Amino acid sequence: MGTDPFRVAISGDFLNEQGEDAYGELPVDRLDAAPHLVWHYLREQGPRPGDTDYWHQFYRLKMTAEQLAGVDGLILLRPWLTREVLEQVRDRLVVVARSGAGYDKVDVAACTDHDVVLTNAPLALNHATASTALLFMLALAKRLKAQERITRAGRWDLQPAEMGDEIQGRVLGVVGLGHSGRELVRLAAPFEMQVLAFSPHADPVEARRLGVELVSLARLLNESDFVSVHARPRPENRHLLGAAQFARMKPTAMFINISRGDLVDQPALVHALRTGQIAGAGLDVFAVEPLPANDPLTELDNVILTPHWNASTRDVWRATGDNVTRSVLAVSRGELPAHIVNPEVLGRPGFQRKLERWKPV
């Protein structure tokens, strides 16, 4: 281990307007307890008191080379991390710990090319994401939004017009049978639903064990009463669900997206909801985030909207905070972290040299 401390930067979007941890679950005391490590927040990325424009732009934050100069480890929440920046900090940066499951804003190939190990928290959000999908299913089926509205208005005479349905015995279509997709299947089991899944990379043996029938996307859309999207935001999945796909769905079907907005052609979804091609939707993610206040989706009564946040519970923040601190601490001791996104980097001589620098002598 060298005489220099292991320097960790934490992206400033963890902070509130007072410059404190907005979520209260990042265990920086663990970093303080490591004698060879120093850390700091990138406060210039955080919100300023009264700066309302920040909240319209914070999903577009970008890391800069200046912010990462002399940094060995980065704990990253929302900002983009590009190849251009990684090229400029390749001599020292060794680990990027993404606070969450997704890493679509990080250039993974560039991390590998520049000898940086990328980690994420792939398991922390599985249950929270799946339970959000189940929440949407139940709320849409039982017409929770409409029933609350007539209750507040004192219109109990409208009870017959807002009668809901059960999800029990219905057909659930899961698009993407990964971690959260499988967890949704587990959560839905007591409701005795028939489960179909479109997931080209799924293990057929595992699917059968779960009681899931792997089918084509067309069949899933034709037969499902609820379609829940759990696919990964890969380039080939952009606009996986568009006008042609919504046209295949039942007019009584409900559509749920808790994965990424880019997987859906949003104008086509709006059209399907307006014209009654489908009955309703529950959405936690959008094509543009934050969702503009005047977006057509906000005008529709048959949609439940949440701000890419419903799965971000306190339990999740504790789990992701634990994950990212463990990752940077492991690398600061010359050890490999858990949940490596780019395992190809491990055999690169440049990465090995960086890691070797922090091993105890």
Secondary structure, 3 states (H helix, E strand, C coil): CCCCCEEEEECHHHECCCCCECCCCCCHHHHHHCCCEEEEECHHHCCCCCCCCHHHHHHHCECCCCCCCCCCEEEECCCEECHHHHHHCCCCCCEEEECCCCCCCECHHHHHHCCCEEECCCCCCHHHHHHHHHHHHHHHHCCHHHHHHHHHCCCHHHHHHHCCCCCCCCEEEEECCCHHHHHHHHHHHHHCCEEEEECCCCCHHHHHHHCEEECCHHHHHHHCCEEEECCCCCHHHCCCECHHHHHHCCCCCEEEECCCHHHECHHHHHHHHHHCCCCEEEECCCCCCCCCCCCHHHHCCCEEECCCCCCCCHHHHHHHHHHHHHHHHHHHCCCCCCCECCHHHHHCHHHHHHHHCCCCC
